[in-house]
Amino acid sequence: MSGFAKFYFRPAEGEQIKTAVHIEPDCRSALCGVVLDTAEKPVPDALVLLLRASEEGEDDAILAYCFTGPDGSFVFGPLQGNALYLVRIFKSSVRLRELEVRVE
């Protein structure tokens, strides 16, 4: 288990700030990724689909979608543990990549 905290602040001239940050353990699963082309350059605006993969031959169900950022990044979560997911990535109507992800 790990935790993460981040915050911004802008102190006033001469202001003294005292803070304490308490991080609670986070057990949620997430998928954070980057879409790269064959030259290892980020692919912005690629369509990324997250599907619940079917192990019984049924149709995969679309759970969420997003477009990659300028740096090719995308994120989905929280994800259910011990479930099988499928990620499909498209750019300009061309399927770039398909990836099965099992969260345990």
C-alpha distances in whole Angstrom, upper triangle without the diagonal:
4,7,10,14,17,21,24,27,31,33,36,39,38,36,33,30,27,24,20,17,15,11,9,6,6,6,9,10,13,16,17,20,23,27,29,32,34,35,31,32,30,31,31,32,31,31,27,27,24,26,25,26,29,29,32,34,34,34,30,29,28,25,25,27,27,29,27,28,30,27,27,23,22,19,18,16,15,15,16,14,16,19,21,22,24,25,28,29,33,35,38,39,38,35,33,30,28,25,24,20,18,15,13
4,7,11,14,17,21,24,27,29,33,35,35,32,30,26,24,21,18,14,12,9,8,6,6,8,10,11,13,15,15,19,22,25,27,31,33,33,29,30,28,29,29,30,30,30,26,27,24,26,26,27,30,31,34,36,35,35,31,30,29,26,25,26,26,27,26,26,28,25,25,22,21,18,18,16,15,16,17,16,19,21,23,23,25,25,28,29,32,34,37,38,37,34,32,30,29,25,24,21,20,16,16
4,7,10,14,17,20,24,26,29,32,32,29,27,23,21,18,15,11,9,6,6,5,6,9,11,12,13,16,16,19,22,25,28,31,34,34,30,30,27,29,29,30,29,29,26,27,24,27,27,29,32,33,36,37,37,36,32,31,29,26,25,26,25,26,25,24,26,24,25,21,20,17,17,15,14,17,18,18,21,23,25,24,26,26,29,29,32,34,37,38,37,35,33,31,30,27,26,22,22,18,18
4,7,10,14,17,21,23,26,29,29,26,24,21,19,16,14,10,10,7,9,9,9,12,12,14,14,16,15,18,20,24,26,30,32,32,28,28,25,27,26,27,28,28,25,26,24,27,27,30,33,34,37,38,38,36,33,31,29,26,24,25,23,24,23,22,24,22,22,19,18,16,17,15,15,18,20,20,23,24,26,25,27,25,28,28,31,32,35,37,36,34,32,30,30,27,27,23,23,20,21
4,7,11,13,17,19,23,25,25,23,21,17,16,13,11,8,8,7,10,11,11,15,15,17,16,18,17,20,22,26,28,32,34,34,30,29,26,28,27,28,29,29,27,28,26,29,30,32,35,37,40,41,40,38,35,33,31,27,25,26,24,25,24,22,24,22,23,20,20,17,19,17,17,20,22,23,26,27,29,28,29,28,30,30,32,33,36,38,38,36,34,32,32,30,30,26,27,23,24
4,7,10,14,16,20,22,23,20,19,16,16,13,12,9,11,10,13,15,15,18,18,19,18,19,17,20,21,25,27,31,33,33,29,28,25,27,25,26,28,28,26,28,27,30,31,33,37,39,42,43,41,39,36,34,31,28,26,26,23,24,22,20,22,20,22,19,19,17,19,18,19,22,25,25,29,29,31,29,30,28,31,30,32,32,35,37,37,35,33,32,32,30,31,28,28,26,27
4,7,10,13,16,19,20,17,17,13,14,11,12,10,13,13,15,18,17,21,21,22,21,22,20,23,24,27,29,33,36,35,31,30,27,28,27,27,29,30,28,30,29,32,33,36,39,41,44,45,44,42,38,36,33,30,27,27,25,25,24,22,23,22,24,21,21,20,21,21,21,24,27,28,32,32,33,32,33,31,33,32,34,34,37,38,39,37,35,35,35,33,34,31,32,29,30
4,7,10,13,16,18,15,15,13,14,12,14,13,16,16,19,21,21,25,24,25,24,25,22,25,25,28,30,33,36,35,32,30,27,29,27,28,30,31,30,32,31,34,36,39,42,44,47,48,46,44,40,38,35,32,29,29,26,26,25,22,23,22,25,22,23,22,24,23,24,27,30,32,35,35,36,34,35,33,35,33,35,34,37,39,39,38,37,36,37,35,36,34,35,32,33
4,6,10,13,14,12,12,10,12,11,14,14,17,18,21,24,24,28,27,29,27,29,26,28,29,32,34,37,40,38,35,33,31,32,30,31,33,34,33,35,35,38,39,42,46,48,51,51,50,47,44,41,38,35,33,32,29,29,28,25,26,25,28,26,26,25,27,27,27,31,34,35,39,39,40,38,39,37,38,37,38,38,40,42,43,42,40,40,41,39,40,37,38,35,37
4,7,9,11,10,11,10,13,13,17,17,20,22,25,28,28,31,31,32,31,32,29,31,31,34,36,39,42,40,37,35,32,34,32,33,35,36,36,38,38,41,43,45,49,51,54,54,53,50,47,44,41,38,35,35,32,32,30,27,27,27,30,28,29,28,30,30,31,34,37,39,42,42,43,41,42,39,41,39,40,40,42,44,45,44,42,42,43,42,43,40,42,39,40
4,6,8,6,8,8,11,13,16,17,21,23,26,29,30,33,33,35,33,35,32,34,35,38,39,42,45,43,40,38,36,37,35,36,39,40,39,41,41,44,46,49,52,54,57,58,56,54,50,48,45,42,39,38,35,35,34,31,31,31,33,32,32,32,34,33,34,37,40,41,45,45,46,44,45,43,44,43,44,43,45,48,49,48,46,46,47,45,46,43,44,42,43
4,6,5,9,10,13,15,19,21,24,26,30,33,33,37,37,38,37,38,36,38,38,41,42,45,48,46,43,41,39,40,38,39,41,42,42,44,44,47,49,52,55,57,60,61,59,57,53,51,47,44,42,41,38,38,37,33,33,33,36,35,35,35,37,36,37,40,43,45,48,48,50,48,48,46,47,46,47,46,48,50,51,51,49,49,50,49,49,47,48,45,46
4,6,9,11,15,18,21,23,27,29,32,35,36,40,40,41,40,41,38,40,40,43,44,47,50,48,45,43,40,42,40,41,44,45,45,47,47,50,52,55,58,60,63,64,62,60,56,54,51,48,45,44,41,41,39,36,35,35,39,37,38,38,40,40,40,44,46,48,51,51,53,51,51,49,50,48,49,48,50,53,54,53,51,51,52,51,52,50,51,48,49
4,7,10,13,16,20,22,26,28,32,35,36,40,40,42,41,42,40,41,42,45,46,49,51,49,46,44,42,44,42,44,46,47,47,49,49,52,53,56,59,61,65,65,64,61,58,55,52,49,47,46,43,43,41,38,38,38,41,39,40,39,41,41,41,44,47,48,52,52,54,52,53,50,52,50,52,51,53,55,56,55,53,53,54,53,53,51,51,49,50
4,6,10,13,17,19,23,25,29,32,33,37,37,39,38,40,37,39,40,43,44,48,50,49,45,44,41,43,41,42,45,45,45,47,46,49,51,53,57,59,62,62,61,59,55,53,50,47,44,44,41,41,39,36,37,36,39,37,38,37,39,38,38,42,44,45,49,49,51,49,50,48,50,48,50,49,51,54,54,54,52,51,52,50,51,48,49,46,47
4,7,10,14,17,20,23,26,29,31,35,35,37,37,39,37,39,40,43,44,48,50,49,45,44,42,43,42,43,45,46,45,47,46,49,50,53,56,58,61,62,60,58,55,52,49,46,44,44,41,41,40,37,37,37,39,37,38,36,38,37,37,40,43,43,47,48,50,48,49,48,49,48,50,50,52,54,55,54,51,51,51,50,50,47,47,44,45
4,7,10,13,16,19,23,26,27,31,32,34,33,35,33,36,37,40,42,45,48,46,43,41,39,41,39,40,42,43,42,43,42,45,46,49,52,54,57,58,57,55,51,49,46,43,40,40,38,38,37,34,35,34,37,34,35,33,35,33,33,37,39,40,43,44,46,45,46,44,46,45,47,47,49,52,52,51,49,48,48,46,47,44,44,41,41
4,7,10,14,17,20,23,25,29,30,32,32,34,33,35,37,40,42,46,48,47,43,42,40,42,40,41,43,43,42,43,42,45,45,48,51,53,56,57,56,54,50,48,46,42,40,40,38,39,37,35,36,35,37,34,35,33,34,33,32,35,38,38,42,43,45,43,45,44,46,45,47,47,50,52,52,51,49,48,48,46,46,42,42,39,39
4,7,10,13,16,20,21,25,26,29,29,31,30,32,34,38,39,43,46,45,41,40,37,39,38,39,40,40,39,40,38,41,42,44,47,49,52,53,52,50,47,45,42,39,37,37,35,36,35,33,34,33,35,32,32,30,31,29,28,32,34,34,38,39,41,40,42,40,43,42,44,45,48,49,49,48,46,45,45,42,42,39,39,36,36
4,7,10,13,16,18,22,24,26,27,29,28,31,33,37,39,42,45,44,40,39,37,39,37,38,40,40,38,39,37,39,40,42,45,47,50,51,50,49,45,43,41,37,35,36,35,36,34,32,34,33,34,31,31,28,29,27,26,30,31,31,35,36,39,38,40,39,41,41,44,44,47,49,49,47,45,43,43,41,40,37,36,33,33
4,6,10,13,15,19,20,22,23,25,24,28,30,33,35,39,42,41,37,37,34,36,34,35,36,36,34,35,33,36,36,38,41,43,46,47,46,45,41,39,37,34,32,33,31,32,31,29,31,30,31,28,27,25,26,24,23,26,28,28,31,33,35,34,36,35,38,37,40,41,44,45,45,43,41,40,39,37,36,33,33,29,29
4,7,10,12,16,18,20,21,24,24,27,30,33,36,40,42,42,38,37,35,36,35,36,37,36,34,34,32,34,34,37,39,41,44,45,44,43,40,38,36,32,31,32,31,33,32,30,32,31,32,28,27,25,25,22,21,24,25,25,29,30,33,32,35,34,37,37,40,41,44,45,45,43,41,39,39,36,35,31,31,27,27
4,7,9,12,14,17,18,21,21,24,27,30,33,36,39,39,35,35,32,34,33,33,34,33,31,31,29,31,31,33,36,37,40,42,41,40,36,34,33,29,28,29,28,30,29,28,30,28,29,25,24,21,21,19,18,20,22,22,25,27,29,29,31,30,34,34,37,38,41,42,42,40,38,36,35,32,31,28,27,23,23
4,6,10,12,15,17,20,20,24,27,31,33,37,39,40,36,36,33,34,33,34,34,33,30,30,27,29,29,31,34,35,38,39,38,38,34,32,31,27,27,28,28,30,29,29,31,29,30,26,24,21,21,18,16,18,19,19,22,24,27,27,30,29,33,33,36,38,41,42,42,39,37,35,34,31,30,26,25,21,21
4,6,9,12,14,18,19,22,25,29,31,35,37,38,34,34,32,33,32,33,32,32,28,28,25,27,26,28,31,32,35,37,36,35,32,30,29,26,25,27,27,29,28,28,31,29,28,25,23,20,19,16,14,16,17,16,19,21,24,24,27,27,30,31,35,36,40,40,40,37,35,33,31,28,27,23,22,18,17
4,6,9,11,14,15,19,23,26,29,32,35,35,32,32,29,30,29,30,29,28,25,25,22,23,23,25,27,28,32,33,32,32,28,27,25,22,22,23,23,26,25,25,28,26,26,22,20,16,15,12,11,12,13,13,16,18,21,21,23,23,27,28,31,33,37,37,36,34,32,30,28,25,24,20,19,15,15
4,7,10,13,15,19,22,26,28,32,34,35,32,32,29,30,30,30,29,28,24,23,20,21,20,22,24,25,28,30,29,29,26,24,24,20,21,23,23,26,25,26,29,27,26,22,20,16,15,12,9,10,10,10,13,15,18,18,21,22,25,27,30,33,36,36,35,32,31,28,26,23,21,18,16,12,11
4,7,10,13,16,20,23,26,30,32,33,30,30,27,27,27,27,26,24,21,20,17,18,17,19,22,23,26,28,27,26,23,21,20,17,17,19,20,22,22,23,26,25,23,20,17,13,11,8,6,7,8,8,12,13,15,15,18,19,22,24,27,29,33,32,32,29,28,25,23,21,19,15,14,10,11
4,7,10,13,17,20,23,26,28,30,26,27,24,24,24,24,23,21,18,17,14,15,15,17,19,20,24,25,24,24,20,19,18,15,15,17,18,20,20,21,24,22,21,17,15,11,9,6,5,5,7,7,10,11,12,12,15,15,19,20,24,26,30,29,29,26,24,22,20,17,15,12,11,7,9
4,6,10,14,16,20,23,25,27,23,23,21,21,21,20,19,18,15,14,12,14,14,16,19,21,24,25,24,23,19,18,16,13,13,14,14,17,16,17,20,19,17,13,11,7,6,4,5,6,9,10,12,12,13,11,13,13,16,17,21,23,26,26,26,23,21,19,18,15,14,11,11,9,11
4,6,10,13,16,19,22,23,20,20,17,17,18,18,16,15,12,12,10,12,13,15,19,20,24,24,23,22,18,17,15,13,12,12,12,14,13,15,18,16,14,11,8,6,5,6,8,8,11,12,14,13,12,10,11,10,13,14,17,20,23,23,22,19,18,15,14,12,12,9,10,9,12
4,7,10,13,17,20,21,17,17,14,15,15,16,15,14,12,13,12,15,17,18,22,23,27,27,26,24,21,20,18,16,14,13,12,13,11,12,15,13,11,7,6,4,7,9,11,11,15,15,17,16,16,13,14,12,14,14,17,18,22,23,22,19,17,15,15,13,14,12,14,13,16
4,7,10,13,16,17,13,14,11,12,12,14,12,13,10,12,12,15,17,18,22,24,27,27,26,24,21,20,18,17,15,13,12,12,9,11,13,10,8,6,5,6,9,12,14,14,17,18,19,18,17,14,13,11,12,11,14,16,19,20,19,16,14,12,13,11,13,12,15,15,18
4,6,10,13,13,10,10,7,8,10,11,10,12,10,13,14,17,20,21,24,26,29,29,28,26,23,22,20,19,17,14,12,11,8,9,10,8,5,4,6,9,12,15,18,18,21,22,23,22,20,17,15,12,13,11,13,14,17,19,17,15,12,12,13,13,15,15,18,18,21
4,7,10,11,9,8,6,6,8,10,8,10,9,12,14,17,20,20,24,26,29,28,27,25,22,22,19,19,17,14,12,10,7,10,10,8,5,6,8,11,14,17,20,20,23,24,24,23,20,17,15,11,11,8,10,10,14,15,14,12,9,9,11,12,15,15,19,20,23
4,7,8,5,5,4,5,9,12,10,13,13,16,18,20,23,23,27,28,31,30,30,28,25,25,23,23,21,18,16,13,10,12,11,9,7,9,11,15,17,21,23,23,26,27,27,26,23,20,18,15,14,11,12,11,15,16,14,13,10,10,13,14,17,18,21,23,26
4,5,5,5,6,6,10,13,11,14,14,17,20,22,25,25,28,30,32,31,31,28,26,27,24,25,23,20,18,15,13,14,13,12,10,12,15,18,21,24,27,26,29,30,30,28,25,23,20,16,15,12,12,11,13,15,13,12,9,10,14,15,19,20,24,25,29
4,5,7,10,10,14,16,14,17,17,20,22,24,27,26,29,31,33,32,32,30,28,29,27,28,26,23,21,19,16,18,17,15,13,16,18,21,24,27,29,29,31,31,31,30,27,24,21,18,17,14,14,13,16,17,14,14,10,12,15,16,20,21,25,27,30
4,5,9,10,14,17,16,19,20,23,25,27,30,30,33,34,37,35,36,33,31,32,29,30,28,25,23,20,17,18,16,14,13,16,19,22,25,28,31,30,33,33,34,32,30,27,24,21,20,17,17,16,18,20,17,17,14,15,18,19,23,24,28,29,32
4,7,9,12,16,15,18,18,21,22,25,28,28,31,32,35,34,34,32,29,30,28,28,26,23,21,18,15,15,14,11,10,13,16,19,22,25,28,27,30,30,31,30,27,25,22,19,18,16,16,15,18,20,18,17,13,14,17,18,21,21,25,26,29
4,7,10,13,13,16,17,20,22,25,28,28,32,33,37,35,35,33,30,30,27,27,25,22,19,16,13,13,11,9,8,11,15,18,21,25,27,27,31,31,32,31,28,25,23,20,19,15,16,14,16,19,17,17,14,15,18,19,22,23,26,27,30
4,6,10,10,13,14,17,19,23,26,26,30,32,35,33,33,30,27,27,24,24,21,18,15,12,9,9,7,5,5,8,11,15,18,21,24,25,28,29,30,28,26,23,21,17,16,13,14,12,15,17,16,16,13,14,17,17,21,21,24,25,28
4,7,6,10,11,15,17,21,24,25,28,30,33,31,31,28,25,25,22,22,19,16,13,10,7,8,7,7,5,8,11,14,17,21,24,24,27,29,30,28,25,22,19,16,14,11,10,8,11,14,13,13,10,12,15,16,20,21,24,25,28
4,6,9,11,15,17,21,24,25,29,31,34,32,31,28,25,25,21,21,18,14,11,8,5,5,5,6,5,8,10,14,17,20,23,24,27,29,30,28,26,23,20,17,15,12,11,9,11,14,14,14,13,14,17,18,22,22,25,26,29
4,6,9,13,16,19,22,24,27,30,32,31,29,26,23,22,19,19,16,12,9,5,5,6,7,9,7,9,10,13,16,19,22,23,26,28,30,27,25,22,19,16,14,10,9,7,9,12,13,13,12,14,17,18,21,22,25,26,29
4,6,10,13,16,20,21,24,27,29,27,26,23,20,20,16,17,14,10,8,5,5,8,10,11,8,9,9,13,15,18,21,21,24,26,27,25,22,19,16,12,10,7,6,5,8,10,10,10,9,11,13,15,18,19,22,23,27
4,7,10,13,17,18,21,24,26,24,23,20,17,16,13,14,11,7,6,5,7,10,13,14,10,11,10,12,13,16,19,19,22,24,25,22,20,16,14,10,8,6,5,6,9,9,10,9,10,11,12,14,16,17,21,22,25
4,7,10,13,15,18,21,23,22,21,18,15,14,11,11,9,6,5,6,7,11,14,14,10,10,8,9,10,13,16,15,18,20,21,19,16,13,10,7,6,5,6,9,12,12,12,10,10,9,10,11,13,14,17,18,22
4,6,10,12,15,18,20,19,17,14,11,10,7,8,6,4,7,9,11,14,17,18,14,13,10,11,10,13,15,14,16,19,19,16,14,10,8,6,5,6,8,12,14,13,13,11,12,11,10,10,12,12,15,16,20
4,7,9,13,16,18,17,16,13,10,9,6,6,5,6,9,11,13,16,20,19,16,14,11,10,8,10,12,10,13,15,16,12,11,7,6,5,7,9,12,15,18,17,17,14,14,12,10,10,10,10,12,13,17
4,6,9,12,14,14,12,10,6,5,4,5,7,9,12,15,17,20,23,23,19,18,15,13,11,12,13,11,12,14,14,11,9,6,5,6,8,11,14,17,20,18,18,15,16,14,11,10,9,10,12,13,16
4,6,10,12,12,10,9,6,5,7,7,10,12,15,18,20,23,26,26,23,21,17,15,12,13,13,10,10,12,12,8,6,5,6,9,11,15,17,21,24,22,21,18,19,16,13,12,10,10,10,11,14
4,6,9,9,9,8,5,7,9,10,13,15,18,20,21,25,28,27,24,22,19,18,15,16,16,13,12,13,12,8,5,5,5,9,11,15,18,21,24,22,21,17,18,15,12,11,8,9,9,12,14
4,6,6,6,7,6,8,11,13,16,18,21,24,25,29,32,31,27,26,23,21,18,19,19,16,14,15,13,10,8,8,9,13,14,18,20,24,26,24,23,20,21,18,15,14,11,12,12,14,16
4,6,7,10,9,12,15,16,19,21,24,27,28,31,34,33,29,28,25,24,21,21,21,17,16,16,13,10,8,10,11,15,17,20,23,27,29,26,25,22,23,20,16,15,11,13,12,14,16
4,6,9,10,13,16,18,21,23,26,29,30,34,37,36,32,31,28,27,24,24,24,20,19,19,16,13,12,13,14,18,19,23,25,29,31,28,27,24,25,22,19,18,15,16,15,18,19
4,7,9,12,15,17,20,22,25,28,29,33,36,35,31,30,27,27,24,25,25,21,20,21,18,15,13,14,13,17,17,21,23,26,28,25,24,21,23,20,17,17,15,17,17,20,21
4,6,9,13,15,18,20,24,26,28,32,35,34,31,29,26,25,23,23,23,20,19,20,18,15,13,13,13,16,17,20,22,26,27,24,24,21,23,21,17,17,15,17,17,20,22
4,6,10,12,15,17,20,23,25,28,32,31,28,27,24,23,20,21,22,19,19,21,19,15,13,12,11,14,14,17,19,22,24,21,21,18,20,18,15,16,14,16,17,20,22
4,7,9,12,14,17,20,22,25,28,28,24,23,20,19,17,18,19,16,16,18,16,13,10,9,8,10,11,15,16,20,22,19,19,16,18,16,13,13,12,13,14,16,19
4,6,9,12,15,18,21,24,27,27,24,23,19,18,15,16,17,14,14,17,17,13,11,10,9,11,12,15,17,20,22,20,20,18,19,18,15,15,13,14,15,17,20
4,6,8,12,15,17,20,24,24,21,19,16,15,12,14,15,13,14,17,18,14,13,10,9,10,10,13,14,17,19,17,18,16,17,16,14,14,14,14,16,17,20
4,7,11,14,17,20,23,23,20,18,15,13,10,10,11,10,12,15,16,13,12,9,10,10,12,14,16,19,21,20,21,18,19,18,15,15,14,14,15,15,18
4,7,11,13,16,20,20,17,15,12,10,8,9,11,11,13,17,18,15,14,11,11,10,11,12,14,17,19,18,19,17,18,17,15,15,15,14,16,16,20
4,7,10,13,16,17,14,13,9,9,8,11,13,14,16,19,21,18,16,13,12,9,9,10,11,13,16,15,16,14,15,15,14,14,15,15,18,18,22
4,7,9,13,14,11,10,7,8,9,12,14,15,18,21,23,20,19,15,14,11,11,10,11,12,14,15,16,15,15,15,15,16,17,17,20,20,23
4,7,10,11,9,9,7,10,11,15,18,18,22,24,26,23,22,18,16,13,12,9,9,10,12,13,14,14,13,14,15,16,19,19,22,22,26
4,7,7,5,5,5,9,11,15,18,19,22,24,26,24,22,18,17,13,12,10,10,10,13,15,15,14,13,13,15,16,18,18,21,22,25
4,5,5,5,7,10,13,17,19,21,24,26,28,26,25,22,20,17,16,13,14,13,15,18,18,18,16,17,19,19,22,21,24,24,27
4,6,7,10,14,17,20,23,24,28,29,31,30,28,25,23,19,19,15,15,14,16,19,19,19,17,18,21,21,24,24,27,27,30
4,6,9,12,16,19,22,23,27,28,29,28,27,23,22,18,18,15,16,14,17,20,19,19,16,17,19,20,22,22,25,25,28
4,7,11,14,17,20,21,24,25,27,25,24,20,18,15,14,11,12,11,15,17,16,15,13,13,16,16,19,19,22,22,26
4,7,11,14,17,17,21,22,24,23,21,18,17,14,14,12,14,14,17,19,18,17,14,14,16,15,18,17,20,20,23
4,7,10,13,14,18,19,21,20,19,15,14,11,12,11,13,14,17,18,18,16,15,14,14,14,16,15,17,17,20
4,7,10,11,14,16,18,17,16,14,14,11,13,13,15,17,20,21,21,18,17,16,16,14,15,13,15,14,18
4,7,7,11,13,16,14,14,11,12,10,13,13,16,18,22,22,22,19,18,16,15,14,14,12,13,12,16
3,5,9,11,14,13,14,12,13,13,16,17,20,22,25,25,25,22,22,20,18,16,15,13,13,11,14
4,7,9,13,12,14,12,15,15,18,19,22,25,28,28,28,25,24,22,20,18,17,14,13,11,13
4,6,9,8,10,9,12,13,16,18,21,24,27,27,26,23,23,20,18,15,14,11,10,8,10
4,7,6,9,9,13,15,18,21,24,27,30,29,29,26,25,22,20,17,14,12,10,7,9
4,5,9,10,14,16,20,22,26,29,32,31,30,27,26,23,20,17,14,11,8,5,5
4,7,10,13,16,20,22,26,29,33,31,30,27,26,23,20,16,13,10,7,5,4
4,6,10,13,16,20,23,27,30,28,27,24,23,20,17,14,11,8,6,6,7
4,7,10,14,17,20,24,27,25,24,20,20,17,13,11,7,6,4,7,9
4,7,10,13,17,20,23,22,21,17,17,14,11,8,6,5,6,8,11
4,7,10,13,17,20,18,17,13,14,11,7,6,4,6,8,11,14
4,7,10,14,17,16,14,11,11,8,6,5,6,7,11,13,16
4,7,10,13,12,11,7,8,6,5,7,9,11,14,16,20
4,7,10,10,9,6,5,5,6,9,12,13,17,19,23
4,7,6,5,4,5,7,9,12,15,17,21,23,26
4,5,5,7,7,10,12,15,19,20,24,26,29
4,5,8,10,13,15,19,22,24,27,29,33
4,7,9,12,14,17,20,23,26,28,32
4,6,9,12,15,18,21,25,27,31
4,6,8,11,15,17,21,23,27
4,7,10,14,16,20,22,26
4,7,10,13,16,19,22
4,7,10,13,16,20
4,6,10,13,16
4,7,10,13
4,6,10
4,6
4
